[in-house]
Amino acid sequence: MQFETTKRFILASQSPRRRELLGQLGIEFDVQSADVEETSVPFETAAQYVRDVALLKTRAIDAPDAVVIGSDTIVVKDGQLLHKPKNHVEAVAHLKALSGTTHEVMTAVAIIEGHKEVTFVETVRVTFYPLSDEFIEAYVQTGDPFDKAGGYGIQTDGVFFVEKIEGDYLSVVGLPLARLTRTLLDEKWIALQQEAVQ
């Protein structure tokens, strides 16, 4: 399946995971990183917070002639946000809090073209196996937790923690590609490429 567009696209993220996922659409896009202070966004509800951060990132890109896609992912445990751990101690604490329990991963997507803004939030429930202190320590020593919400990456060694996922796996990775594609199609930003019948 191929998609086509006459639009110019910008991904407002330096995340290699999001870049790779958006690349699966087969459309050309530029990458620009939005330099924003995520913690400046007031927290009322987790869904509102992650949506507002995605909007903040997307609005920070000054490109009125382009379709700008921004995204943010958070991990929520018992109503508390688990941000990217700042140090070893915090990474261990995050993983101990998630061990043997179910938490939510929320990924928001904001799409802006001119004055038009479309947003959505995808929520996934992730259940971890109980984790031993040795297992947690071995993972933290890899350095993988420090650039990831909640202190783990499901597409890397964090996958060894996961007992069950309820929802879109790619949303946990960082970009709910199926819902994004449907939104881009519904809003006429992209179209299915019609191949000639042989």
Disulfide bonds with the S-S distance in Angstrom:
none
